[in-house]
Amino acid sequence: MQKATYRYTGPNSAVTLKVSDGAGGFKDQDVILWSGQNVELPSDHEVTKALEHQGLLDPISQAQVSAQSPMSAPQADQVAPATAADKSTQPKAK
């Protein structure tokens, strides 16, 4: 099973993949898909191919993955803007 890293651009969701366990059987692999985030998936899996075909996955190079530190602050395009609902839950100043 060859894995590759992709940038997911669809709605936030999750999927359970059936992948080889290396002993002739299968095991479940749960994957959470966050819009705008990188995800590692088996490149030859039918779900990966379907998401690519729908334009929801963009392959990224290993150099791009290495350049992104998991501990770095989110970029402006990765942070969701505040909504009216977010502001209404804050207490009002007296």
C-alpha positions as CSV (number, residue, x, y, z in Angstrom):
1,M,0.0,0.0,0.0
2,Q,1.6,3.2,-1.2
3,K,0.7,6.3,0.8
4,A,0.7,9.9,-0.4
5,T,-0.1,13.2,1.1
6,Y,-2.9,15.4,-0.2
7,R,-4.5,18.7,0.6
8,Y,-8.2,18.1,1.3
9,T,-10.6,20.9,0.1
10,G,-14.1,19.5,0.7
11,P,-16.4,19.8,3.7
12,N,-15.2,18.5,7.0
13,S,-16.0,14.8,7.3
14,A,-14.6,11.4,8.1
15,V,-14.2,8.1,6.3
16,T,-13.3,4.6,7.3
17,L,-11.1,2.8,4.8
18,K,-10.6,-0.9,4.5
19,V,-6.8,-1.4,4.0
20,S,-4.6,-4.4,3.9
21,D,-3.3,-5.6,7.3
22,G,-0.2,-7.1,5.6
23,A,-1.2,-10.7,6.5
24,G,-3.8,-11.2,3.7
25,G,-6.7,-9.6,5.6
26,F,-8.1,-6.2,6.0
27,K,-8.3,-3.6,8.8
28,D,-10.2,-0.4,9.3
29,Q,-8.4,3.0,9.0
30,D,-10.4,5.9,10.2
31,V,-9.5,9.2,8.6
32,I,-10.7,12.7,9.5
33,L,-10.9,15.1,6.6
34,W,-10.6,18.8,7.6
35,S,-11.0,21.3,4.8
36,G,-7.7,23.0,4.0
37,Q,-5.6,20.4,5.9
38,N,-3.1,17.8,4.7
39,V,-4.1,14.2,5.0
40,E,-2.1,11.0,4.3
41,L,-4.1,8.4,2.3
42,P,-3.3,5.2,0.4
43,S,-2.9,6.5,-3.2
44,D,-4.4,3.4,-4.8
45,H,-7.5,3.2,-2.6
46,E,-10.9,3.6,-4.4
47,V,-11.9,6.4,-1.9
48,T,-8.8,8.3,-2.6
49,K,-9.3,8.0,-6.3
50,A,-13.0,9.1,-6.0
51,L,-12.1,12.2,-3.9
52,E,-9.3,13.1,-6.4
53,H,-11.8,12.7,-9.3
54,Q,-14.3,15.0,-7.5
55,G,-11.6,17.7,-7.1
56,L,-11.5,17.4,-3.3
57,L,-7.9,16.2,-3.0
58,D,-4.8,17.8,-4.4
59,P,-1.6,15.8,-4.2
60,I,1.3,17.6,-2.5
61,S,5.0,16.9,-2.8
62,Q,7.1,15.5,0.1
63,A,9.1,18.8,-0.1
64,Q,5.9,20.8,0.6
65,V,5.0,18.4,3.5
66,S,8.5,18.7,5.0
67,A,8.4,22.5,4.8
68,Q,5.2,22.6,6.9
69,S,5.9,22.2,10.6
70,P,3.1,20.5,12.5
71,M,3.7,23.0,15.4
72,S,3.6,26.1,13.3
73,A,0.9,28.6,13.7
74,P,-2.0,28.3,11.2
75,Q,-1.8,30.5,8.1
76,A,-4.5,33.1,7.6
77,D,-6.2,31.0,4.9
78,Q,-6.5,28.0,7.4
79,V,-8.3,29.9,10.1
80,A,-12.1,30.1,9.9
81,P,-13.4,33.7,10.3
82,A,-15.5,34.5,13.3
83,T,-19.3,34.2,12.7
84,A,-22.1,36.2,14.2
85,A,-22.9,33.2,16.4
86,D,-19.3,33.3,17.8
87,K,-19.7,36.9,18.8
88,S,-23.2,36.5,20.4
89,T,-21.9,34.0,22.9
90,Q,-19.5,36.5,24.4
91,P,-20.7,38.2,27.6
92,K,-21.6,41.9,27.2
93,A,-19.5,44.5,29.1
94,K,-21.3,46.3,31.9
